[in-house]
Structures are given as structure tokens and as C-alpha cells.
Amino acid sequence: MAPWAKAAFDLIGGTDNNPRNIMSTYNPTSPGSQSVEAPVTGEYLENGRYYPSYKRGQYMFPCDEEERDRLDVFHRMYFEARKGHLHSAPLARDRQVRILDAGTGTGIWAIQMADTYQNALLTGTDLTMMQPNLIPANARFLQSDMEAPWSLGETGWDMIHVRAMMGSIARWDQFYHEVTRHLLPGEGRLEHVEIDWTPRCDDGTLAENAAVRTWAHELMGVMDETGRPMRFDPPRQRQLMAEAGLVDITEEIIKVPFNGWEGDLADRPAGRFFFLGLKKGIEALSLAPFCRYKRMSPEEVKAVTDKVISEVSLRRNHGYCNL
Ligand SMILES: C[S@@+](CC[C@H](N)C(=O)[O-])C[C@H]1O[C@@H](n2cnc3c(N)ncnc32)[C@H](O)[C@@H]1O
């Protein structure tokens, strides 16, 4: 990390000052289950945003209230884009199922799944314990690094859900091997949902030199440099899944407009939430990558992101991203 970025740090947390996992009455009974890594809380301040202290520097994005809002708005965008479905992979309704949400964020998906499926036990893992305290009885949240060999003490998961984790994982080959090792043999499903941040446009309304194209190109370039790419390449991911032993791999692509443009009325709600999420979150997505790796000042980053937002707010620009 660049020294000037380090100088901007103000450590407010540190390690182990208030450890907690967030548990409901959910108490897994499977043999071999055990407590996971000791939780570590705390955040550090950099350029006005708070970042997780646990595995400091490993995750490039903040974990503060503003970011939690952004993650929840994005959750709504995924939900609208998927026409009100939380998942696509089939799930048994006639027996208890165990679902793991790896890199759960605010836990909003896991909580809604727990509310929806009373026969499901939900476990969300994250580097940051930023989930709410009040959670359904069939949910729990654990601090765990999913890039390290998994130490959950449980295998045989019916579903492993992974969403918006590009930019978080350096070795997807290892990650998918852990998934295979932890799924219920022959029946367990991985559901992996990502935004492909490459801006697209089918009708020429988004200029080739549009600020959003430059921003996305530069952000993905920087994230490549960090070793945890944000670039989503479906054929590559499919290949890694297959090499890890996953079978029957299917892919669904959904176009999500940058705003509520009216070309396809069915996409308007998703587009509105995408715009709101971008407006709330583009700074969080850009600050650390650009300040740490491109040596930009926060003011310079803001000038770039303001330009992107004013551009994508124009409904005459029919840009979109693939989900
Ligand atoms: C962009 S957020 C997505 C959150 C959630 N999956 C969603 O879609 O709302 C990525 C999350 O992954 C977590 N994360 C990053 N690296 C991780 C790791 N190695 N192990 C566990 N969680 C990780 C971050 O703390 C963050 O909450």
C-alpha cells in the first residue's frame, strides 16, 4: 500500500476489542459442527470511510453504514432484476435444508431466505460482523475468511450462495474446490450471482468515450492489480467451476439498466435501484482502489464519480450491465 494512504489511517478499532458472532437460537446439530474462528471487530478510517480491521487490507471496500445501505439497495436491485426471486437453484421443501451465504454482507439475502423457508437453516459468513442483531431463529452469522481453507466444521450444505464477490477472492479455483468439498454430494447446489461491470449499450445512446466506460475500465484494471479481480468472465468462471468438480452448470444473463430508462418497462424497477445503488456506492467502489493504486486524491476520485453519476442519470443513455 502506498505510504500516503497509510498516513491517512486512523485506527479506531483494532483486534478483538468486542468479539461477537451473531447467533439466534439456531444451533446446528450436525456431527462435527464446531465454533469457527474467533471473531474480530473494529474498523479503520481512511479518506472518510471505515474499512474492516479483520484481515486488514484484504477487502478493498468499506463496511460503514453508508456501505451497508448500498449493499441493501443492491440486494433490492438483484431482487427486482430476478423478478422477485431470491434464488434460482431448486431447494427441497419437504426436509430441513442447510444454506451457506459466503460473504453475506449485511446478511439481507440470508435473512430473507430464513424468513421465506422455515425448513432452512441459514449461515452467513463474512469478514465483517455488520449484520443486524435481530435475526430469524433459523439464521446465524459467523466471522470467517472464505479465501482461507474453510473452517466451518460443517459440510453437506444443500446450497452455497455467493453474490457480488468478484473483487474479494484471489483464487477462484481454490474457492470452488472448497464449495465442492462442502456441498451435499450429488445434490448440493452452488448459486453464484455477479454483476459484470462492463458497461453495455445496444442502441448507440451511450457514447464510446462515456465516463462510465472509462470508470469501469480503470476500476477493473486497478482491481486486476490488487490480485482480486472484479472483472467477471463467465466462460472462465464456468471452467474453474468444472475443474473443481461442479457439474450441470447453467448460466442466466439479465440486463440491468443503469437507470429507469423506458426501453424495456419490465426492467424499470431494477434500473431505478441500480441507479440508486450506484449513486450511493460509486464512491465506496472507487475510493480505495483509485487512491491506493492510482495515487488519486479523494477529490479527484469524487470528480470522476460525480461525472459518472450525472451521465448515468440521463435516461436518454440506455446503458446497462449484465447480471
Ligand atoms: C460486495 S459485498 C457483497 C455482500 C453480499 N454477498 C450481497 O450480495 O449483498 C462483499 C462482501 O464479501 C465480504 N468478504 C470479502 N472477502 C471475504 C472473505 N475472504 N471471506 C468472507 N467474506 C468476505 C465483504 O466483507 C463484503 O461484506
The ligand as a Tripos MOL2 file, in Angstrom:
@<TRIPOS>MOLECULE
LIG
   27    29     1     0     0
SMALL
NO_CHARGES

@<TRIPOS>ATOM
      1 C1        -19.8210   -6.5920   -2.3030 C.3       1 LIG1
      2 S1        -20.1670   -7.3170   -0.7550 S.3       1 LIG1
      3 C2        -21.4940   -8.4530   -1.1580 C.3       1 LIG1
      4 C3        -22.2920   -8.8470    0.0530 C.3       1 LIG1
      5 C4        -23.4470   -9.8160   -0.1980 C.3       1 LIG1
      6 N1        -22.9750  -11.0590   -0.7760 N.3       1 LIG1
      7 C5        -24.5060   -9.1920   -1.0620 C.2       1 LIG1
      8 O1        -24.6150   -9.5570   -2.2420 O.co2     1 LIG1
      9 O2        -25.2430   -8.3300   -0.5510 O.co2     1 LIG1
     10 C6        -18.8310   -8.4290   -0.4910 C.3       1 LIG1
     11 C7        -18.8250   -8.9640    0.9170 C.3       1 LIG1
     12 O3        -17.8550  -10.0040    0.9880 O.3       1 LIG1
     13 C8        -17.1690   -9.8950    2.1980 C.3       1 LIG1
     14 N2        -15.8720  -10.5470    2.0130 N.ar      1 LIG1
     15 C9        -14.8450  -10.1210    1.2640 C.ar      1 LIG1
     16 N3        -13.8390  -11.0060    1.3120 N.ar      1 LIG1
     17 C10       -14.2510  -12.0120    2.1140 C.ar      1 LIG1
     18 C11       -13.6420  -13.2090    2.5730 C.ar      1 LIG1
     19 N4        -12.4130  -13.5300    2.2140 N.pl3     1 LIG1
     20 N5        -14.3460  -14.0180    3.3970 N.ar      1 LIG1
     21 C12       -15.6050  -13.6720    3.7870 C.ar      1 LIG1
     22 N6        -16.2200  -12.5480    3.3710 N.ar      1 LIG1
     23 C13       -15.5530  -11.7300    2.5620 C.ar      1 LIG1
     24 C14       -17.0800   -8.4070    2.4460 C.3       1 LIG1
     25 O4        -16.8300   -8.1110    3.8080 O.3       1 LIG1
     26 C15       -18.4460   -7.9430    1.9690 C.3       1 LIG1
     27 O5        -19.3800   -7.9650    3.0030 O.3       1 LIG1
@<TRIPOS>BOND
     1     1     2 1
     2     2     3 1
     3     2    10 1
     4     3     4 1
     5     4     5 1
     6     5     6 1
     7     5     7 1
     8     7     8 2
     9     7     9 1
    10    10    11 1
    11    11    12 1
    12    11    26 1
    13    12    13 1
    14    13    14 1
    15    13    24 1
    16    14    15 ar
    17    14    23 ar
    18    15    16 ar
    19    16    17 ar
    20    17    18 ar
    21    17    23 ar
    22    18    19 1
    23    18    20 ar
    24    20    21 ar
    25    21    22 ar
    26    22    23 ar
    27    24    25 1
    28    24    26 1
    29    26    27 1
@<TRIPOS>SUBSTRUCTURE
     1 LIG1         1 GROUP 0 **** ****
